[in-house]
Structure formats: C-alpha cells, structure tokens
Amino acid sequence: MDKNELEELRYDVAHYLLSRMSKGSQFQYALDRMLQLCDSYDEKELKEILAQDSKANMKNHLRKKKSGGGF
C-alpha cells in the first residue's frame, strides 16, 4: 500500500468512526480539538478572532431583511 492509499484508508476509517458517534460526542470531540488548536494562540490573537467574528455577525444581522410572513 503506497502513501496515498494509506492516507485514503485513514480518512475512510476516521469518517466511519466519527459517523458512529452521537451528535453530542461529535460536538465534544470537535470542541476538544479546537481547544488544542487554540492553545497556540496568545490572549491578543484570541480576542482578535472573537472581534472579527462579532463584526461579521453584526453585519449579517443588519443585512437580514424581515419578511412580511406570519400566520
């Protein structure tokens, strides 16, 4: 088995194992992984990430048009 085939096999196995987890377990696993990734950021970088997201969310919120739907 060459390097590419082994990589594809790993992907298939990881996908299979993840699909067998409950939605809650998938979320917890993803959150744990994100915490590992965020560990390399310092306080300033983390605050910048949140500030960028807050600005984007506010812009999207202001752009949303309310429809006249209802009952």
PQR file of N, CA, C, O and H, with PARSE charges and radii, in Angstrom:
ATOM      1  N   MET A   1       0.866  -1.178   0.000 -0.4000 1.5000
ATOM      2  CA  MET A   1       0.000   0.000   0.000 -0.0000 2.0000
ATOM      3  C   MET A   1       0.906   1.233   0.000  0.5500 1.7000
ATOM      4  O   MET A   1       1.790   1.364   0.847 -0.5500 1.4000
ATOM      5  N   ASP A   2       0.677   2.133  -0.958 -0.4000 1.5000
ATOM      6  CA  ASP A   2       1.511   3.325  -1.019 -0.0000 2.0000
ATOM      7  C   ASP A   2       0.975   4.414  -0.083  0.5500 1.7000
ATOM      8  O   ASP A   2      -0.055   4.244   0.569 -0.5500 1.4000
ATOM      9  H   ASP A   2      -0.041   2.026  -1.646  0.4000 1.0000
ATOM     10  N   LYS A   3       1.688   5.516  -0.037 -0.4000 1.5000
ATOM     11  CA  LYS A   3       1.371   6.617   0.892 -0.0000 2.0000
ATOM     12  C   LYS A   3      -0.036   7.167   0.669  0.5500 1.7000
ATOM     13  O   LYS A   3      -0.758   7.412   1.636 -0.5500 1.4000
ATOM     14  H   LYS A   3       2.525   5.654  -0.567  0.4000 1.0000
ATOM     15  N   ASN A   4      -0.435   7.364  -0.579 -0.4000 1.5000
ATOM     16  CA  ASN A   4      -1.756   7.914  -0.889 -0.0000 2.0000
ATOM     17  C   ASN A   4      -2.879   6.955  -0.507  0.5500 1.7000
ATOM     18  O   ASN A   4      -3.918   7.374   0.005 -0.5500 1.4000
ATOM     19  H   ASN A   4       0.152   7.166  -1.364  0.4000 1.0000
ATOM     20  N   GLU A   5      -2.665   5.689  -0.756 -0.4000 1.5000
ATOM     21  CA  GLU A   5      -3.680   4.692  -0.396 -0.0000 2.0000
ATOM     22  C   GLU A   5      -3.846   4.609   1.120  0.5500 1.7000
ATOM     23  O   GLU A   5      -4.962   4.471   1.622 -0.5500 1.4000
ATOM     24  H   GLU A   5      -1.821   5.350  -1.172  0.4000 1.0000
ATOM     25  N   LEU A   6      -2.740   4.693   1.837 -0.4000 1.5000
ATOM     26  CA  LEU A   6      -2.793   4.667   3.297 -0.0000 2.0000
ATOM     27  C   LEU A   6      -3.529   5.900   3.827  0.5500 1.7000
ATOM     28  O   LEU A   6      -4.310   5.805   4.774 -0.5500 1.4000
ATOM     29  H   LEU A   6      -1.834   4.805   1.428  0.4000 1.0000
ATOM     30  N   GLU A   7      -3.275   7.036   3.220 -0.4000 1.5000
ATOM     31  CA  GLU A   7      -3.969   8.270   3.622 -0.0000 2.0000
ATOM     32  C   GLU A   7      -5.474   8.143   3.380  0.5500 1.7000
ATOM     33  O   GLU A   7      -6.271   8.547   4.227 -0.5500 1.4000
ATOM     34  H   GLU A   7      -2.640   7.113   2.451  0.4000 1.0000
ATOM     35  N   GLU A   8      -5.863   7.591   2.245 -0.4000 1.5000
ATOM     36  CA  GLU A   8      -7.281   7.385   1.945 -0.0000 2.0000
ATOM     37  C   GLU A   8      -7.921   6.406   2.926  0.5500 1.7000
ATOM     38  O   GLU A   8      -9.059   6.599   3.352 -0.5500 1.4000
ATOM     39  H   GLU A   8      -5.215   7.263   1.557  0.4000 1.0000
ATOM     40  N   LEU A   9      -7.185   5.358   3.279 -0.4000 1.5000
ATOM     41  CA  LEU A   9      -7.691   4.385   4.242 -0.0000 2.0000
ATOM     42  C   LEU A   9      -7.893   5.034   5.608  0.5500 1.7000
ATOM     43  O   LEU A   9      -8.904   4.796   6.269 -0.5500 1.4000
ATOM     44  H   LEU A   9      -6.260   5.202   2.933  0.4000 1.0000
ATOM     45  N   ARG A  10      -6.933   5.852   6.028 -0.4000 1.5000
ATOM     46  CA  ARG A  10      -7.078   6.578   7.301 -0.0000 2.0000
ATOM     47  C   ARG A  10      -8.311   7.468   7.263  0.5500 1.7000
ATOM     48  O   ARG A  10      -9.079   7.513   8.225 -0.5500 1.4000
ATOM     49  H   ARG A  10      -6.112   6.045   5.492  0.4000 1.0000
ATOM     50  N   TYR A  11      -8.501   8.173   6.158 -0.4000 1.5000
ATOM     51  CA  TYR A  11      -9.662   9.050   6.017 -0.0000 2.0000
ATOM     52  C   TYR A  11     -10.950   8.236   6.126  0.5500 1.7000
ATOM     53  O   TYR A  11     -11.866   8.623   6.851 -0.5500 1.4000
ATOM     54  H   TYR A  11      -7.878   8.137   5.377  0.4000 1.0000
ATOM     55  N   ASP A  12     -11.025   7.123   5.420 -0.4000 1.5000
ATOM     56  CA  ASP A  12     -12.226   6.282   5.448 -0.0000 2.0000
ATOM     57  C   ASP A  12     -12.509   5.759   6.853  0.5500 1.7000
ATOM     58  O   ASP A  12     -13.656   5.771   7.299 -0.5500 1.4000
ATOM     59  H   ASP A  12     -10.280   6.808   4.831  0.4000 1.0000
ATOM     60  N   VAL A  13     -11.474   5.301   7.553 -0.4000 1.5000
ATOM     61  CA  VAL A  13     -11.660   4.792   8.913 -0.0000 2.0000
ATOM     62  C   VAL A  13     -12.083   5.916   9.857  0.5500 1.7000
ATOM     63  O   VAL A  13     -12.989   5.734  10.671 -0.5500 1.4000
ATOM     64  H   VAL A  13     -10.542   5.291   7.191  0.4000 1.0000
ATOM     65  N   ALA A  14     -11.435   7.074   9.755 -0.4000 1.5000
ATOM     66  CA  ALA A  14     -11.797   8.211  10.612 -0.0000 2.0000
ATOM     67  C   ALA A  14     -13.242   8.634  10.359  0.5500 1.7000
ATOM     68  O   ALA A  14     -13.985   8.917  11.299 -0.5500 1.4000
ATOM     69  H   ALA A  14     -10.699   7.223   9.095  0.4000 1.0000
ATOM     70  N   HIS A  15     -13.633   8.677   9.099 -0.4000 1.5000
ATOM     71  CA  HIS A  15     -15.002   9.050   8.748 -0.0000 2.0000
ATOM     72  C   HIS A  15     -15.991   8.039   9.321  0.5500 1.7000
ATOM     73  O   HIS A  15     -17.030   8.418   9.861 -0.5500 1.4000
ATOM     74  H   HIS A  15     -13.030   8.447   8.335  0.4000 1.0000
ATOM     75  N   TYR A  16     -15.670   6.771   9.203 -0.4000 1.5000
ATOM     76  CA  TYR A  16     -16.532   5.718   9.732 -0.0000 2.0000
ATOM     77  C   TYR A  16     -16.673   5.843  11.250  0.5500 1.7000
ATOM     78  O   TYR A  16     -17.785   5.795  11.777 -0.5500 1.4000
ATOM     79  H   TYR A  16     -14.826   6.463   8.764  0.4000 1.0000
ATOM     80  N   LEU A  17     -15.559   6.000  11.945 -0.4000 1.5000
ATOM     81  CA  LEU A  17     -15.605   6.101  13.403 -0.0000 2.0000
ATOM     82  C   LEU A  17     -16.376   7.334  13.856  0.5500 1.7000
ATOM     83  O   LEU A  17     -17.146   7.276  14.815 -0.5500 1.4000
ATOM     84  H   LEU A  17     -14.656   6.039  11.516  0.4000 1.0000
ATOM     85  N   LEU A  18     -16.168   8.439  13.169 -0.4000 1.5000
ATOM     86  CA  LEU A  18     -16.878   9.666  13.514 -0.0000 2.0000
ATOM     87  C   LEU A  18     -18.376   9.525  13.265  0.5500 1.7000
ATOM     88  O   LEU A  18     -19.182  10.028  14.048 -0.5500 1.4000
ATOM     89  H   LEU A  18     -15.542   8.486  12.391  0.4000 1.0000
ATOM     90  N   SER A  19     -18.754   8.854  12.193 -0.4000 1.5000
ATOM     91  CA  SER A  19     -20.173   8.694  11.871 -0.0000 2.0000
ATOM     92  C   SER A  19     -20.893   7.811  12.889  0.5500 1.7000
ATOM     93  O   SER A  19     -22.116   7.880  13.014 -0.5500 1.4000
ATOM     94  H   SER A  19     -18.100   8.446  11.557  0.4000 1.0000
ATOM     95  N   ARG A  20     -20.146   6.987  13.612 -0.4000 1.5000
ATOM     96  CA  ARG A  20     -20.754   6.110  14.615 -0.0000 2.0000
ATOM     97  C   ARG A  20     -20.932   6.809  15.962  0.5500 1.7000
ATOM     98  O   ARG A  20     -21.544   6.255  16.875 -0.5500 1.4000
ATOM     99  H   ARG A  20     -19.153   6.931  13.511  0.4000 1.0000
ATOM    100  N   MET A  21     -20.399   8.019  16.086 -0.4000 1.5000
ATOM    101  CA  MET A  21     -20.526   8.783  17.330 -0.0000 2.0000
ATOM    102  C   MET A  21     -21.845   9.548  17.334  0.5500 1.7000
ATOM    103  O   MET A  21     -22.358   9.919  16.278 -0.5500 1.4000
ATOM    104  H   MET A  21     -19.902   8.469  15.345  0.4000 1.0000
ATOM    105  N   SER A  22     -22.386   9.780  18.516 -0.4000 1.5000
ATOM    106  CA  SER A  22     -23.601  10.590  18.622 -0.0000 2.0000
ATOM    107  C   SER A  22     -23.268  12.040  18.265  0.5500 1.7000
ATOM    108  O   SER A  22     -22.101  12.431  18.255 -0.5500 1.4000
ATOM    109  H   SER A  22     -21.969   9.479  19.373  0.4000 1.0000
ATOM    110  N   LYS A  23     -24.292  12.825  17.974 -0.4000 1.5000
ATOM    111  CA  LYS A  23     -24.074  14.241  17.636 -0.0000 2.0000
ATOM    112  C   LYS A  23     -23.395  14.968  18.790  0.5500 1.7000
ATOM    113  O   LYS A  23     -22.517  15.802  18.571 -0.5500 1.4000
ATOM    114  H   LYS A  23     -25.240  12.508  17.982  0.4000 1.0000
ATOM    115  N   GLY A  24     -23.801  14.653  20.019 -0.4000 1.5000
ATOM    116  CA  GLY A  24     -23.182  15.283  21.181 -0.0000 2.0000
ATOM    117  C   GLY A  24     -21.713  14.928  21.311  0.5500 1.7000
ATOM    118  O   GLY A  24     -20.888  15.781  21.639 -0.5500 1.4000
ATOM    119  H   GLY A  24     -24.515  13.976  20.197  0.4000 1.0000
ATOM    120  N   SER A  25     -21.387  13.672  21.056 -0.4000 1.5000
ATOM    121  CA  SER A  25     -19.992  13.236  21.113 -0.0000 2.0000
ATOM    122  C   SER A  25     -19.178  13.877  19.999  0.5500 1.7000
ATOM    123  O   SER A  25     -18.022  14.245  20.207 -0.5500 1.4000
ATOM    124  H   SER A  25     -22.057  12.979  20.789  0.4000 1.0000
ATOM    125  N   GLN A  26     -19.777  14.013  18.810 -0.4000 1.5000
ATOM    126  CA  GLN A  26     -19.087  14.676  17.702 -0.0000 2.0000
ATOM    127  C   GLN A  26     -18.759  16.119  18.063  0.5500 1.7000
ATOM    128  O   GLN A  26     -17.658  16.604  17.803 -0.5500 1.4000
ATOM    129  H   GLN A  26     -20.716  13.713  18.641  0.4000 1.0000
ATOM    130  N   PHE A  27     -19.743  16.803  18.672 -0.4000 1.5000
ATOM    131  CA  PHE A  27     -19.521  18.200  19.063 -0.0000 2.0000
ATOM    132  C   PHE A  27     -18.414  18.280  20.111  0.5500 1.7000
ATOM    133  O   PHE A  27     -17.519  19.117  19.998 -0.5500 1.4000
ATOM    134  H   PHE A  27     -20.638  16.408  18.883  0.4000 1.0000
ATOM    135  N   GLN A  28     -18.465  17.424  21.121 -0.4000 1.5000
ATOM    136  CA  GLN A  28     -17.453  17.448  22.175 -0.0000 2.0000
ATOM    137  C   GLN A  28     -16.071  17.154  21.612  0.5500 1.7000
ATOM    138  O   GLN A  28     -15.089  17.777  22.015 -0.5500 1.4000
ATOM    139  H   GLN A  28     -19.193  16.744  21.212  0.4000 1.0000
ATOM    140  N   TYR A  29     -15.990  16.215  20.691 -0.4000 1.5000
ATOM    141  CA  TYR A  29     -14.725  15.877  20.062 -0.0000 2.0000
ATOM    142  C   TYR A  29     -14.186  17.084  19.280  0.5500 1.7000
ATOM    143  O   TYR A  29     -13.002  17.412  19.362 -0.5500 1.4000
ATOM    144  H   TYR A  29     -16.788  15.708  20.363  0.4000 1.0000
ATOM    145  N   ALA A  30     -15.071  17.731  18.527 -0.4000 1.5000
ATOM    146  CA  ALA A  30     -14.659  18.902  17.748 -0.0000 2.0000
ATOM    147  C   ALA A  30     -14.223  20.038  18.676  0.5500 1.7000
ATOM    148  O   ALA A  30     -13.244  20.731  18.399 -0.5500 1.4000
ATOM    149  H   ALA A  30     -16.032  17.464  18.460  0.4000 1.0000
ATOM    150  N   LEU A  31     -14.949  20.225  19.772 -0.4000 1.5000
ATOM    151  CA  LEU A  31     -14.599  21.277  20.720 -0.0000 2.0000
ATOM    152  C   LEU A  31     -13.237  21.003  21.351  0.5500 1.7000
ATOM    153  O   LEU A  31     -12.419  21.913  21.484 -0.5500 1.4000
ATOM    154  H   LEU A  31     -15.745  19.662  19.998  0.4000 1.0000
ATOM    155  N   ASP A  32     -12.994  19.765  21.736 -0.4000 1.5000
ATOM    156  CA  ASP A  32     -11.691  19.399  22.295 -0.0000 2.0000
ATOM    157  C   ASP A  32     -10.571  19.666  21.302  0.5500 1.7000
ATOM    158  O   ASP A  32      -9.505  20.156  21.674 -0.5500 1.4000
ATOM    159  H   ASP A  32     -13.659  19.025  21.628  0.4000 1.0000
ATOM    160  N   ARG A  33     -10.815  19.342  20.036 -0.4000 1.5000
ATOM    161  CA  ARG A  33      -9.794  19.577  19.001 -0.0000 2.0000
ATOM    162  C   ARG A  33      -9.559  21.074  18.796  0.5500 1.7000
ATOM    163  O   ARG A  33      -8.419  21.508  18.631 -0.5500 1.4000
ATOM    164  H   ARG A  33     -11.681  18.944  19.733  0.4000 1.0000
ATOM    165  N   MET A  34     -10.625  21.854  18.805 -0.4000 1.5000
ATOM    166  CA  MET A  34     -10.485  23.312  18.674 -0.0000 2.0000
ATOM    167  C   MET A  34      -9.696  23.894  19.845  0.5500 1.7000
ATOM    168  O   MET A  34      -8.880  24.797  19.660 -0.5500 1.4000
ATOM    169  H   MET A  34     -11.551  21.502  18.939  0.4000 1.0000
ATOM    170  N   LEU A  35      -9.936  23.385  21.035 -0.4000 1.5000
ATOM    171  CA  LEU A  35      -9.177  23.852  22.202 -0.0000 2.0000
ATOM    172  C   LEU A  35      -7.691  23.555  22.023  0.5500 1.7000
ATOM    173  O   LEU A  35      -6.847  24.371  22.394 -0.5500 1.4000
ATOM    174  H   LEU A  35     -10.599  22.652  21.186  0.4000 1.0000
ATOM    175  N   GLN A  36      -7.370  22.404  21.463 -0.4000 1.5000
ATOM    176  CA  GLN A  36      -5.973  22.081  21.190 -0.0000 2.0000
ATOM    177  C   GLN A  36      -5.372  23.069  20.189  0.5500 1.7000
ATOM    178  O   GLN A  36      -4.243  23.529  20.358 -0.5500 1.4000
ATOM    179  H   GLN A  36      -8.056  21.741  21.162  0.4000 1.0000
ATOM    180  N   LEU A  37      -6.140  23.387  19.148 -0.4000 1.5000
ATOM    181  CA  LEU A  37      -5.646  24.318  18.132 -0.0000 2.0000
ATOM    182  C   LEU A  37      -5.503  25.729  18.693  0.5500 1.7000
ATOM    183  O   LEU A  37      -4.554  26.438  18.360 -0.5500 1.4000
ATOM    184  H   LEU A  37      -7.057  23.014  19.011  0.4000 1.0000
ATOM    185  N   CYS A  38      -6.444  26.137  19.546 -0.4000 1.5000
ATOM    186  CA  CYS A  38      -6.417  27.489  20.118 -0.0000 2.0000
ATOM    187  C   CYS A  38      -5.327  27.650  21.168  0.5500 1.7000
ATOM    188  O   CYS A  38      -4.972  28.772  21.532 -0.5500 1.4000
ATOM    189  H   CYS A  38      -7.215  25.561  19.817  0.4000 1.0000
ATOM    190  N   ASP A  39      -4.803  26.548  21.647 -0.4000 1.5000
ATOM    191  CA  ASP A  39      -3.761  26.594  22.673 -0.0000 2.0000
ATOM    192  C   ASP A  39      -2.511  27.321  22.178  0.5500 1.7000
ATOM    193  O   ASP A  39      -1.744  27.846  22.985 -0.5500 1.4000
ATOM    194  H   ASP A  39      -5.091  25.637  21.351  0.4000 1.0000
ATOM    195  N   SER A  40      -2.301  27.357  20.878 -0.4000 1.5000
ATOM    196  CA  SER A  40      -1.105  28.007  20.332 -0.0000 2.0000
ATOM    197  C   SER A  40      -1.268  29.522  20.195  0.5500 1.7000
ATOM    198  O   SER A  40      -0.293  30.222  19.925 -0.5500 1.4000
ATOM    199  H   SER A  40      -2.925  26.931  20.222  0.4000 1.0000
ATOM    200  N   TYR A  41      -2.487  30.036  20.376 -0.4000 1.5000
ATOM    201  CA  TYR A  41      -2.730  31.475  20.275 -0.0000 2.0000
ATOM    202  C   TYR A  41      -2.545  32.147  21.627  0.5500 1.7000
ATOM    203  O   TYR A  41      -2.837  31.556  22.666 -0.5500 1.4000
ATOM    204  H   TYR A  41      -3.280  29.467  20.595  0.4000 1.0000
ATOM    205  N   ASP A  42      -2.056  33.390  21.610 -0.4000 1.5000
ATOM    206  CA  ASP A  42      -1.976  34.150  22.856 -0.0000 2.0000
ATOM    207  C   ASP A  42      -3.275  34.937  23.059  0.5500 1.7000
ATOM    208  O   ASP A  42      -4.170  34.894  22.215 -0.5500 1.4000
ATOM    209  H   ASP A  42      -1.819  33.871  20.765  0.4000 1.0000
ATOM    210  N   GLU A  43      -3.371  35.644  24.163 -0.4000 1.5000
ATOM    211  CA  GLU A  43      -4.604  36.356  24.529 -0.0000 2.0000
ATOM    212  C   GLU A  43      -5.022  37.362  23.452  0.5500 1.7000
ATOM    213  O   GLU A  43      -6.202  37.465  23.117 -0.5500 1.4000
ATOM    214  H   GLU A  43      -2.645  35.680  24.849  0.4000 1.0000
ATOM    215  N   LYS A  44      -4.052  38.098  22.916 -0.4000 1.5000
ATOM    216  CA  LYS A  44      -4.351  39.125  21.904 -0.0000 2.0000
ATOM    217  C   LYS A  44      -4.951  38.483  20.648  0.5500 1.7000
ATOM    218  O   LYS A  44      -5.939  38.981  20.110 -0.5500 1.4000
ATOM    219  H   LYS A  44      -3.093  38.014  23.189  0.4000 1.0000
ATOM    220  N   GLU A  45      -4.366  37.394  20.187 -0.4000 1.5000
ATOM    221  CA  GLU A  45      -4.852  36.722  18.975 -0.0000 2.0000
ATOM    222  C   GLU A  45      -6.258  36.155  19.177  0.5500 1.7000
ATOM    223  O   GLU A  45      -7.100  36.232  18.282 -0.5500 1.4000
ATOM    224  H   GLU A  45      -3.563  36.989  20.625  0.4000 1.0000
ATOM    225  N   LEU A  46      -6.502  35.586  20.358 -0.4000 1.5000
ATOM    226  CA  LEU A  46      -7.833  35.046  20.645 -0.0000 2.0000
ATOM    227  C   LEU A  46      -8.885  36.152  20.631  0.5500 1.7000
ATOM    228  O   LEU A  46      -9.978  35.966  20.095 -0.5500 1.4000
ATOM    229  H   LEU A  46      -5.817  35.523  21.084  0.4000 1.0000
ATOM    230  N   LYS A  47      -8.559  37.292  21.215 -0.4000 1.5000
ATOM    231  CA  LYS A  47      -9.507  38.418  21.237 -0.0000 2.0000
ATOM    232  C   LYS A  47      -9.746  38.955  19.827  0.5500 1.7000
ATOM    233  O   LYS A  47     -10.858  39.371  19.505 -0.5500 1.4000
ATOM    234  H   LYS A  47      -7.671  37.443  21.650  0.4000 1.0000
ATOM    235  N   GLU A  48      -8.711  38.947  18.986 -0.4000 1.5000
ATOM    236  CA  GLU A  48      -8.871  39.397  17.600 -0.0000 2.0000
ATOM    237  C   GLU A  48      -9.813  38.468  16.833  0.5500 1.7000
ATOM    238  O   GLU A  48     -10.630  38.926  16.034 -0.5500 1.4000
ATOM    239  H   GLU A  48      -7.807  38.608  19.248  0.4000 1.0000
ATOM    240  N   ILE A  49      -9.696  37.172  17.078 -0.4000 1.5000
ATOM    241  CA  ILE A  49     -10.582  36.208  16.411 -0.0000 2.0000
ATOM    242  C   ILE A  49     -12.033  36.489  16.793  0.5500 1.7000
ATOM    243  O   ILE A  49     -12.910  36.515  15.930 -0.5500 1.4000
ATOM    244  H   ILE A  49      -9.032  36.800  17.727  0.4000 1.0000
ATOM    245  N   LEU A  50     -12.287  36.699  18.084 -0.4000 1.5000
ATOM    246  CA  LEU A  50     -13.649  36.990  18.522 -0.0000 2.0000
ATOM    247  C   LEU A  50     -14.143  38.319  17.979  0.5500 1.7000
ATOM    248  O   LEU A  50     -15.312  38.444  17.615 -0.5500 1.4000
ATOM    249  H   LEU A  50     -11.574  36.678  18.785  0.4000 1.0000
ATOM    250  N   ALA A  51     -13.272  39.306  17.919 -0.4000 1.5000
ATOM    251  CA  ALA A  51     -13.668  40.620  17.408 -0.0000 2.0000
ATOM    252  C   ALA A  51     -14.047  40.535  15.929  0.5500 1.7000
ATOM    253  O   ALA A  51     -15.012  41.170  15.504 -0.5500 1.4000
ATOM    254  H   ALA A  51     -12.322  39.204  18.215  0.4000 1.0000
ATOM    255  N   GLN A  52     -13.307  39.767  15.151 -0.4000 1.5000
ATOM    256  CA  GLN A  52     -13.627  39.604  13.729 -0.0000 2.0000
ATOM    257  C   GLN A  52     -14.974  38.929  13.557  0.5500 1.7000
ATOM    258  O   GLN A  52     -15.772  39.332  12.711 -0.5500 1.4000
ATOM    259  H   GLN A  52     -12.524  39.251  15.497  0.4000 1.0000
ATOM    260  N   ASP A  53     -15.227  37.920  14.344 -0.4000 1.5000
ATOM    261  CA  ASP A  53     -16.485  37.190  14.260 -0.0000 2.0000
ATOM    262  C   ASP A  53     -17.653  38.070  14.676  0.5500 1.7000
ATOM    263  O   ASP A  53     -18.717  38.026  14.058 -0.5500 1.4000
ATOM    264  H   ASP A  53     -14.578  37.592  15.032  0.4000 1.0000
ATOM    265  N   SER A  54     -17.463  38.868  15.717 -0.4000 1.5000
ATOM    266  CA  SER A  54     -18.535  39.741  16.184 -0.0000 2.0000
ATOM    267  C   SER A  54     -18.903  40.770  15.127  0.5500 1.7000
ATOM    268  O   SER A  54     -20.083  41.062  14.930 -0.5500 1.4000
ATOM    269  H   SER A  54     -16.599  38.904  16.219  0.4000 1.0000
ATOM    270  N   LYS A  55     -17.907  41.323  14.445 -0.4000 1.5000
ATOM    271  CA  LYS A  55     -18.165  42.302  13.393 -0.0000 2.0000
ATOM    272  C   LYS A  55     -18.924  41.659  12.236  0.5500 1.7000
ATOM    273  O   LYS A  55     -19.866  42.249  11.706 -0.5500 1.4000
ATOM    274  H   LYS A  55     -16.949  41.086  14.605  0.4000 1.0000
ATOM    275  N   ALA A  56     -18.519  40.462  11.846 -0.4000 1.5000
ATOM    276  CA  ALA A  56     -19.175  39.766  10.742 -0.0000 2.0000
ATOM    277  C   ALA A  56     -20.613  39.436  11.107  0.5500 1.7000
ATOM    278  O   ALA A  56     -21.508  39.599  10.277 -0.5500 1.4000
ATOM    279  H   ALA A  56     -17.754  39.984  12.277  0.4000 1.0000
ATOM    280  N   ASN A  57     -20.852  38.979  12.321 -0.4000 1.5000
ATOM    281  CA  ASN A  57     -22.206  38.649  12.748 -0.0000 2.0000
ATOM    282  C   ASN A  57     -23.092  39.885  12.774  0.5500 1.7000
ATOM    283  O   ASN A  57     -24.260  39.811  12.392 -0.5500 1.4000
ATOM    284  H   ASN A  57     -20.125  38.846  12.994  0.4000 1.0000
ATOM    285  N   MET A  58     -22.562  41.014  13.214 -0.4000 1.5000
ATOM    286  CA  MET A  58     -23.345  42.244  13.264 -0.0000 2.0000
ATOM    287  C   MET A  58     -23.688  42.699  11.846  0.5500 1.7000
ATOM    288  O   MET A  58     -24.813  43.135  11.598 -0.5500 1.4000
ATOM    289  H   MET A  58     -21.613  41.074  13.524  0.4000 1.0000
ATOM    290  N   LYS A  59     -22.752  42.608  10.924 -0.4000 1.5000
ATOM    291  CA  LYS A  59     -23.020  42.999   9.541 -0.0000 2.0000
ATOM    292  C   LYS A  59     -24.101  42.108   8.937  0.5500 1.7000
ATOM    293  O   LYS A  59     -25.010  42.600   8.268 -0.5500 1.4000
ATOM    294  H   LYS A  59     -21.838  42.254  11.126  0.4000 1.0000
ATOM    295  N   ASN A  60     -24.007  40.814   9.169 -0.4000 1.5000
ATOM    296  CA  ASN A  60     -25.011  39.890   8.647 -0.0000 2.0000
ATOM    297  C   ASN A  60     -26.371  40.150   9.277  0.5500 1.7000
ATOM    298  O   ASN A  60     -27.393  40.061   8.598 -0.5500 1.4000
ATOM    299  H   ASN A  60     -23.269  40.415   9.712  0.4000 1.0000
ATOM    300  N   HIS A  61     -26.394  40.465  10.545 -0.4000 1.5000
ATOM    301  CA  HIS A  61     -27.650  40.732  11.232 -0.0000 2.0000
ATOM    302  C   HIS A  61     -28.328  41.972  10.642  0.5500 1.7000
ATOM    303  O   HIS A  61     -29.545  41.994  10.461 -0.5500 1.4000
ATOM    304  H   HIS A  61     -25.563  40.537  11.096  0.4000 1.0000
ATOM    305  N   LEU A  62     -27.541  42.989  10.349 -0.4000 1.5000
ATOM    306  CA  LEU A  62     -28.102  44.227   9.814 -0.0000 2.0000
ATOM    307  C   LEU A  62     -28.585  44.056   8.377  0.5500 1.7000
ATOM    308  O   LEU A  62     -29.482  44.779   7.943 -0.5500 1.4000
ATOM    309  H   LEU A  62     -26.552  42.971  10.496  0.4000 1.0000
ATOM    310  N   ARG A  63     -28.009  43.116   7.631 -0.4000 1.5000
ATOM    311  CA  ARG A  63     -28.381  42.894   6.242 -0.0000 2.0000
ATOM    312  C   ARG A  63     -29.664  42.079   6.094  0.5500 1.7000
ATOM    313  O   ARG A  63     -30.341  42.157   5.068 -0.5500 1.4000
ATOM    314  H   ARG A  63     -27.280  42.528   7.984  0.4000 1.0000
ATOM    315  N   LYS A  64     -29.989  41.314   7.100 -0.4000 1.5000
ATOM    316  CA  LYS A  64     -31.153  40.442   7.001 -0.0000 2.0000
ATOM    317  C   LYS A  64     -32.414  41.273   6.850  0.5500 1.7000
ATOM    318  O   LYS A  64     -32.645  42.225   7.595 -0.5500 1.4000
ATOM    319  H   LYS A  64     -29.439  41.250   7.934  0.4000 1.0000
ATOM    320  N   LYS A  65     -33.222  40.898   5.877 -0.4000 1.5000
ATOM    321  CA  LYS A  65     -34.485  41.573   5.667 -0.0000 2.0000
ATOM    322  C   LYS A  65     -35.589  40.705   6.263  0.5500 1.7000
ATOM    323  O   LYS A  65     -35.639  39.494   6.052 -0.5500 1.4000
ATOM    324  H   LYS A  65     -33.035  40.124   5.271  0.4000 1.0000
ATOM    325  N   LYS A  66     -36.438  41.339   6.985 -0.4000 1.5000
ATOM    326  CA  LYS A  66     -37.538  40.595   7.587 -0.0000 2.0000
ATOM    327  C   LYS A  66     -38.664  40.493   6.581  0.5500 1.7000
ATOM    328  O   LYS A  66     -39.059  41.473   5.950 -0.5500 1.4000
ATOM    329  H   LYS A  66     -36.397  42.323   7.157  0.4000 1.0000
ATOM    330  N   SER A  67     -39.166  39.282   6.452 -0.4000 1.5000
ATOM    331  CA  SER A  67     -40.264  39.089   5.517 -0.0000 2.0000
ATOM    332  C   SER A  67     -41.575  39.430   6.216  0.5500 1.7000
ATOM    333  O   SER A  67     -41.648  39.450   7.444 -0.5500 1.4000
ATOM    334  H   SER A  67     -38.845  38.486   6.965  0.4000 1.0000
ATOM    335  N   GLY A  68     -42.581  39.691   5.442 -0.4000 1.5000
ATOM    336  CA  GLY A  68     -43.875  40.068   5.974 -0.0000 2.0000
ATOM    337  C   GLY A  68     -44.749  38.871   6.266  0.5500 1.7000
ATOM    338  O   GLY A  68     -45.969  39.006   6.366 -0.5500 1.4000
ATOM    339  H   GLY A  68     -42.522  39.674   4.444  0.4000 1.0000
ATOM    340  N   GLY A  69     -44.147  37.694   6.404 -0.4000 1.5000
ATOM    341  CA  GLY A  69     -44.901  36.480   6.655 -0.0000 2.0000
ATOM    342  C   GLY A  69     -45.638  36.545   7.978  0.5500 1.7000
ATOM    343  O   GLY A  69     -45.709  37.602   8.604 -0.5500 1.4000
ATOM    344  H   GLY A  69     -43.156  37.585   6.322  0.4000 1.0000
ATOM    345  N   GLY A  70     -46.152  35.491   8.375 -0.4000 1.5000
ATOM    346  CA  GLY A  70     -46.877  35.435   9.640 -0.0000 2.0000
ATOM    347  C   GLY A  70     -47.826  34.272   9.617  0.5500 1.7000
ATOM    348  O   GLY A  70     -47.598  33.266   8.946 -0.5500 1.4000
ATOM    349  H   GLY A  70     -46.094  34.633   7.865  0.4000 1.0000
ATOM    350  N   PHE A  71     -48.861  34.422  10.339 -0.4000 1.5000
ATOM    351  CA  PHE A  71     -49.817  33.324  10.464 -0.0000 2.0000
ATOM    352  C   PHE A  71     -50.656  33.201   9.243  0.5500 1.7000
ATOM    353  O   PHE A  71     -51.519  32.326   9.172 -0.5500 1.4000
ATOM    354  H   PHE A  71     -49.047  35.239  10.884  0.4000 1.0000
TER
END
